[in-house]
């Protein structure tokens, strides 16, 4: 296919050769020096991260993986992003030690602002032969992810993967329930060909194990508590929504799409307004159902897609976060809402099931039980004291989810995987010698 011959950024900006000979130089210094009193030097990894979505695209996967990439780079690892080109003038991340590898992609149906990578096995084999990573980490399971898996397998590279999106659970929301079994079979085949699949919660690990997935490990996800912070609350923004200081504002953040269970959201808000007519709903995000919902619910504030500090202000300026989705693998919006100091109501699974103690730092409805979700929403509308207590405790619980700790844990999994495959990475001085050797040969 044409995508297999896609030009790589390294071909335009020059190829970094520092990794070509690192395996041969691992034992360049053979003096038998043993130091028992000090922790061994932490080795720098060269990690190729393959993802079909990345900022400025707006979704949970893009937001999370960007935090992972930044955290790994802060810890002195060399991270190379492999992803579809997002637009005609996309040149990758200038200034990064490893240039992005940009490949062809196609718009995803119903989400034209997102791209699906095309097969590119030969291009990746060529690139990783010249710039061999210590590890390939695959974030998404699309055609590009499959190509990366094939290329890494051919080159005998350690491969890890994330299970991030319940594609197999989306079918019923799009009239494609018959796809559940073949999608699950595909995902199982994909992940079982990697050496490690990371999942965000223990219940999800158990569910996937019951479906025949192997090599599963639970790795937590973090939240930026400095960005998502109650201090970003804005009375001016609330006034723009038509809310007074006494208005109870409920917010929903996410795609405005069938898989987000938005009919339950609207029923919950109606129940809240039955108790407190001044309750106002703000929906942050975009998607295929937005136009229809705007016609049906003209009283709702549709704020559109928001990012960065603007998104954080939209969270913090509300009071309650309603999240009735039942198709999440984790749901990054839940810890973001908690860090923003909101009283969260969600179903008892995914991030909410892991992070919320119902009645203490949020409320949990029984999974996929609409009546229970609606009842608890009405309870929030009628008990301002409960809302205030939940908001305070939510913020305190979220402080334990800082990204540096999460990335440190992820780093340990990567190092263990590389060592298990007999590819202990070279230290920075060894890499420098390898680069000089490669440049002279």
N, C-alpha and C positions, 0 to 999 in steps of 0.2 A: 504494500500500500504506500501511497505518497507520504503518509505521516512517518513511515519508518525512515525516510531519508531527510527528515526535517533538519534544517541547519540549527546547530547548537550555539548558544551564546559564547561558549568558550572558543568556538571557531572564529567569532567576530572579535572578541576582546583578548585573545591569547589564552593558551592552555596552561593552567597551573600544574607543574610537574612534580610537586613536592611529595606526592604519594606514590609515585611509580615504583620506587625501590625500597619503601619502608619495611617490607617483609624481609628483604635481604639484609637490612641493616640492623635488625632487632638486636642481634648479638654482637654488634661491632665492638663494644667494650666488654671484655670478658674477664677483667680483673675480679677475683673472688672477694668483693667487699660486702660485708654483711653488717647492717645497722639495725640493732634490735630496739633501740630506744625511740625511734622516730617512725611515724607513719610513712609508708611508701609514697613516692611521688605519684600524684594523680595524673594518669595519662590522658592526653588529648585524643579524642576520637574524630575521625572524618565520617560524618553521617549524611547520607543522601536521604532526604525526606521527600516522598512522592505524594502529592496531593492534587486533587482536581479543583480545589477551591482555596482562596487565600485573599486577605484584605487587598484592595478595598471592597471586595465582595462582602456582603453582609449576611452572615449566618453563623450559627454556633460553632461549626467545625472550623471555619476560617478564623474566627476570633480566638478559639482555643489553641489551634496549631501555631498561630503567630506568637502567642505567649510562650509556647514550648520552644519555638525556634529562638526567640530572644533570650530566654532563660538558658538554653544550651550555649549560646554564643557568649553570654556573660560568664559562663563557667569554662570558657576557653576552648570549646569544641568547635570544629570547623563544620558548618552546616551548609549543605548544598540543597537548594529547593529545586525539585523537578515538578513542573506544573504546566497547564495549558497557558498559552498567551491570551491575556484577557482582552486586549484591544490592539489595534494596528500599530500604535507607537509604544507598546509595552516593551521595555528593555530590561525588566527584572529589577533587582535590588542593587542600585549603584552604591558602591562603598563597602559592600559585603566582601569578606575575605574570599568566599567562594561565590562566583557569579551564578545566578539562577539559570537553570536549563529550561528554556521555553519551547514548548511543542505545540502542534496544532490542536485545536479543539472545535467542537460544535456547540451551539447554544442548546441548553436543555429545554425540552418542550414544557411550556407554561412558565418557565423561568429563563427568559432570553438573556437576562443579565448574568447568568451563570454558564460556565462552559463545562463540557464533558470532554476529557482528553481522548485522543484517537490512538490506535495501536502504534507503538514506536519501539518494538523490541530491538530491532537492529541498531537504531540510533543510540539506544541506551547501552547496548553491548559495546559499541564502538567507544562511547564516551567513558564508560566505567573501566574499559580496558586501559585507556590512557590515564585516567584519574580514578584509580581504584579506591572506593570507600572502604572503611572498616565494617560498615553496617548499612543496610538499606531498610528504612522504616516506611511502610506503606500506610497512608491515612485513609484512602478511599479505594473502593473495590471495583471501580469502573474499568474501561478498556486500558487506560494509562496505568492504573494499578496492576492489572493483569500483565501488561507488558513488562513492568518493572519486576514483577515476580519471576517471569520467565527469564529475563536478562540476568537477574541476580542468581537464579538457580544455575544457569549456564556457566556463570563465572564463579560458582561455589562461594557466594557471599552469604553471611548470616542475614536473615530477613525477619523483621518483626512487623506486626500490623496492629492497627486499631480497629475495634468494632464500634462504630460511632453512630450509624444511622439504621433504624429499623425499616429498611426498604421492604422487607418481607411482610411488614405489618401495614404498609401503606395501601396495599391492593384493594382492600374493602372500601376505602374512602374514595377510590377512583373507579369503582365497578370492575376491578380486576382481581377479585378474591381468588380466582383460579390460579393466579401466579404465585400464591404463597409457597406451595411445595417446591416448584422449580427454583424460585428465588432462594429459598432456604438451602436447597441442594447446592446451588451455585456458591452461596456464601460459605457453606461448610467446606466445599472443595477448595475454595480460595484460601481460607484461613488455615486449613489443615496442611497446606503446602508451605506455610511459613513456620518458623521455629518458635514463635511466641506471638500470641494474640492478647492484646491488652483490653480489658473491659473496665468500666468505671465503678461497678457495684458488684457485691457478692451475689445478690439475687439474679442478676443478669448472667454471671458466670455459671451459676447452677442451671439456669434455663438453657444456655447454649451447650453446656456439657450433656444435658439430657437429650439434646438433638444431635449428639455425636461430634461436637467440636472438641478439639484437644489443645494442649499447650496453652491453657488459659491462665492469665494472672490478673488480679485486680490492681489497678493503678488509679489513684485518686485524681481528680481534676481540681484546679484551683480557681481563685477569683481575685481580681485586683481590688483590694479593699481601699486603696488610695483613690482610685477612680470612682468606684461605686461606693458612695459615702453619703450619709444623711446630711452632711454639711452642704451638699449641692442643692438642697431644697430651695426652690425659687417661688416666692409669692407672686412675682410678676408673671411667671409661666402659668401658675394656677389661675391667675386672673384672666389670662388669655384663653384658658379653657372654660371660662365662665364660672369658676369656683371661688367661693369666699373662704376665709380662714376656717369656717365651720363646716364646709362641705366635705363629705367623705368621698374621696376620689379613689376609684378602683382602676387599676391599670392592667392591661394585657400586653406583653411584649413577645413578638414572634411573627412567623409567616401567617398571613391571612389566607389560609388554605384549608381544604377539607380535613387533612390529617390532624389538625389542631383542635378538633372537637368543639367548634365555635358555637354550635347550637346550644350546647350545655352552658357555655359562657353567657349567652344572652338570657337563658332561663335563670341563671344564678343572679344576674344583675336585676332582672325583673323581680325576683324574690327579695332582694335587698331594698329595692325601691318601694316594695309593698310595706316594708318596715320603716324605711326612712326615705321619703320622696326626694330628698336632696342628693341622693347618691348619684355620682356622675362616673361614666365609664370613658376611659381614654385608651385607644388602641394604637400601639406603636408598632409599625411594621408595614409591609406591603405584601401583595400576593394576588392570586387569581380570583379570590372571593371579595376583594375590597369594594369594587364598584357595586356589586349586588347588596352587600351589607350596608353601604352608605345610603342606598335607596330605601332599604327596609328600616334602618335605624338612624334617622336624621339627627336625633338628639345625642348620638355618640360622637365624641371627638376622635377623628382619624388623623393621627399626627404624622403618618408616613414613616419611612425608614429613617432611623437616627443612628449616629455612631459617636464614639468617643465621649467627650465631656457633655455634649448635647444629649446623648442617650442617657448618661448618668444623671443629668438634671431631670429628665423625664421620669426616671425611676423615683428619685428622691423626692420629687414634688407630689407624688401620690401618697396614699395611706395604706392601701390594700393591694396585694398582687393576686390575681386570679389566674390559675393555670390548669385548665381541665384536659390537657392533652393526655392521650394514652398510647402514644407511639414514640416516646423518647427512649434513647439508650441512657441518657443522663439528664439533659435539660439544663444547659448552662444558665438560662435565665433565672432559675430558682436560686442558686447562690448569689447571683448578681442582685436579685431583689432583696434577699436577706441582708447582704452587705449594705444595701441602700437604706436599710431600716424600715422595711415594709412588713406588714402582717401578711404572710403567705398562706393561701389556701390552694392545695394541690391534691392529687390522688396519691395514695400510699404506695409509691414505687419510684424507681429511678432516683434522681438526686433528692427529691423531696423525702422519699422513704428512708434515705440514708442520713439526711441532715436534720430533719424536723422531728422533734419530740412534740407530738400533738398536744396542744393546750399549753405548752411551755414557750416554744419559739416559733410557732406556726400552727396550722390546723391541717389534718390529713383526713380525706374522705376515703372510704373503702374503694378499692380499685374498680373503676368503670361503673360505679353506682351513682347514677345521676341524682337520685333523690337525696342521697347523703351529701353530695357536693352542694346542691341547692339549699339544703337545710343549714349547713354550716355557713354558707354565704349570708343567709338571713341573720344568723347569730352574730356575725361580725357587724352587720348594719345596725343591730339593736344594742350592742355593748361597746360603747366607746372606750371604756376602761380596759376591756380585753384587748382591743386593738392596740392601745398604747403599750400595754405590757408585752404583747407579742412583738411589737416593733423593736423595743429595746433588746429583748432577748435574741431576736433574729440577728441583729448587728453583732452582738457578742459572739454568737455561734460561728458567724462567717469569718471572724478574725483568725480562726484556726486553719483556714484554707488558703493561706498565702502561697503564691506561685513558687517562690524560691524553694520551699520545702518539697513541693510536688515535683519540681524539675530535678531536685537532688535525688529523689526516689527513682525517677525515670532514668537518670544517669546510671544508677546502680544496676538497673535491669539491663541497660544497653551494654555496660562493661561486662557483666556476667555472661551475656549472650556471646559477645566477641571472644571472651576467654574460653567459653565452652567449645568454640569452634577452632581453638588453637591459633587465634589471630590476635594475640595481645598487641594492642597498638603501640607504636613507637612514641617516645617522649618527644617534646618539642626540639631539643638539640639533635636527636637522632633524625628527625624529619628534615632539619636544616641541612645536615650532612647528606641525606638522601637526595635532596633537591639539587645540591651542588654536583653530586655524582651524576644525576640524571642529565643535568644541563651540559656536562662535559662529555657525555657518551653519544 
